[in-house]
Amino acid sequence: MRFSRIFAAVGFALAVAAGASAGNGNSPQAFRVLDKHNKLVGYSLSDNLVARQINGTWVTFYAQPASGIFDSRAIYVYYLTTDCSGPRYVTHYSNFSEGTRVGPTLFYPIDAQVLAPRSQRVISGNGEEGLCGLAPGVDGSYGSAGTADVSSFGLETPFKAIP
């Protein structure tokens, strides 16, 4: 009798454990994010974070169902010179290239380097470039700034996630 109770308890525990691991989110599920016409926006990494390959670089950006790719309206760009001349750099602190939409343009790092920028400026969504200012000059992770015209993606809201 005691053996059958132990056997039943072990069997119940195994059945509960098997049921708990099936469909509880432990196995990754990639969702495709599609636009109004079922055109691929990208792949969902979290609630609003989407990854899309742009010119050979995997870029993440925030996408919202009703308003599309989130527009931050401004971004800091950095330079290795003190007068904001030369190549532009943007921060790069994750495994993917973090895209930032500013008006019609999506900025993203196309590589990763440890740099100590010497100047910086803000670029606004209307294309206006702010005044050049000195950067802190502290080492950080940056990438050469790549850009893409968001309208070239040809996407229309609303967006939806599909398993």
TAJOKA-V996371 format. One record per backbone hydrogen bond with DSSP energy under -1.0 kcal/mol. NH is the residue of the N-H (numbers start at 1). CO is the residue of the C=O. If there is no record, write none. Layout:
((NH CO) (NH CO))
This chain:
((5 1) (6 2) (7 3) (8 4) (9 5) (10 6) (11 7) (12 8) (13 9) (14 10) (15 11) (16 12) (17 13) (18 14) (19 15) (20 16) (21 17) (22 18) (32 162) (33 42) (34 160) (35 39) (36 156) (38 35) (41 33) (42 33) (43 51) (44 31) (45 49) (46 49) (50 61) (51 43) (52 59) (54 57) (57 54) (59 52) (60 97) (61 50) (63 48) (64 68) (68 64) (70 62) (72 101) (75 123) (77 121) (78 89) (79 119) (89 78) (90 143) (92 141) (97 58) (99 60) (100 107) (102 105) (105 102) (106 148) (107 100) (108 146) (110 144) (113 142) (115 140) (118 79) (119 79) (120 133) (121 77) (123 75) (124 128) (125 73) (127 124) (130 122) (133 120) (135 118) (140 115) (142 113) (143 90) (145 88) (146 108) (148 106) (150 104) (152 149) (153 150) (154 151) (159 65) (160 34) (162 32))
